[in-house]
Amino acid sequence: MRLNGGFYSLKTADNRTEVVAYTVDRGTGFLVYKASPIFLNRYSDLIPIDGIDEWYLKNDLAVWLDSIYFQSFLHCSIEGMIHATNL
């Protein structure tokens, strides 16, 4: 995970950079962390959303990002195992 000027990005397996979240300053003195709608649409089959796409604590965003790593690992591992058994 990398923060670039208010954007959080991840590298995909094929070395593309995807913006996964960004910060919003609503003038309250606190930042709000929002999931990128493009990322949510593109990877909706891999990531846990549960209707939550905005966080008020950076730790909550970090937990969501960790779950993306875990879910994508499971997805790739299962697909890899299915492919290997069909050889």
C-alpha positions as CSV (number, residue, x, y, z in Angstrom):
1,M,0.0,0.0,0.0
2,R,1.3,3.4,-0.9
3,L,0.0,6.9,-0.2
4,N,0.6,9.3,-3.0
5,G,-0.9,12.8,-2.3
6,G,-4.1,11.5,-0.7
7,F,-4.4,8.4,-2.9
8,Y,-3.7,4.8,-1.7
9,S,-2.6,2.5,-4.4
10,L,-1.7,-1.2,-4.8
11,K,0.3,-3.0,-7.5
12,T,-1.5,-5.8,-9.3
13,A,0.1,-9.1,-10.2
14,D,0.7,-7.8,-13.7
15,N,2.5,-4.7,-12.2
16,R,-0.2,-2.2,-12.8
17,T,-0.9,0.5,-10.2
18,E,-4.5,0.6,-9.0
19,V,-5.9,3.4,-6.9
20,V,-7.9,1.7,-4.2
21,A,-8.8,4.6,-1.9
22,Y,-8.4,8.3,-1.4
23,T,-8.7,10.8,1.3
24,V,-11.4,13.5,1.6
25,D,-11.1,16.6,3.7
26,R,-14.6,17.7,4.7
27,G,-13.3,20.8,6.6
28,T,-13.9,19.2,10.0
29,G,-10.2,18.7,10.8
30,F,-10.5,15.0,10.2
31,L,-9.8,13.0,7.0
32,V,-12.3,10.6,5.6
33,Y,-11.0,7.6,3.7
34,K,-13.1,6.4,0.7
35,A,-12.8,3.4,-1.5
36,S,-12.3,4.2,-5.2
37,P,-15.6,3.4,-7.1
38,I,-13.5,2.3,-10.1
39,F,-11.6,-0.2,-8.0
40,L,-14.7,-1.5,-6.4
41,N,-16.4,-2.0,-9.8
42,R,-13.3,-3.6,-11.3
43,Y,-12.6,-6.1,-8.5
44,S,-16.0,-6.6,-6.9
45,D,-15.7,-10.4,-7.3
46,L,-12.5,-10.4,-5.2
47,I,-13.0,-7.9,-2.4
48,P,-15.2,-7.7,0.6
49,I,-17.3,-4.6,0.5
50,D,-20.3,-5.4,2.8
51,G,-21.8,-2.0,1.9
52,I,-19.0,-0.1,3.6
53,D,-16.8,2.1,1.3
54,E,-15.8,4.9,3.7
55,W,-13.8,5.0,6.9
56,Y,-13.1,7.6,9.5
57,L,-10.1,5.8,11.0
58,K,-7.0,5.0,9.1
59,N,-6.8,1.7,11.0
60,D,-10.2,0.6,9.5
61,L,-8.9,1.4,6.0
62,A,-5.8,-0.7,6.8
63,V,-8.0,-3.7,7.9
64,W,-10.0,-3.4,4.6
65,L,-6.8,-3.3,2.6
66,D,-5.4,-6.4,4.4
67,S,-8.6,-8.2,3.6
68,I,-8.1,-7.4,-0.1
69,Y,-4.6,-9.0,0.1
70,F,-6.1,-12.1,1.8
71,Q,-9.1,-12.4,-0.6
72,S,-7.0,-12.0,-3.7
73,F,-4.5,-14.6,-2.3
74,L,-7.3,-17.1,-1.7
75,H,-8.8,-16.4,-5.2
76,C,-5.5,-16.8,-7.0
77,S,-4.6,-19.9,-4.9
78,I,-7.9,-21.6,-5.6
79,E,-7.8,-20.8,-9.3
80,G,-4.2,-22.0,-9.5
81,M,-5.2,-25.3,-7.8
82,I,-8.1,-25.8,-10.1
83,H,-5.9,-25.2,-13.1
84,A,-3.2,-27.6,-11.8
85,T,-5.7,-30.4,-11.3
86,N,-7.1,-30.0,-14.8
87,L,-3.7,-30.5,-16.5
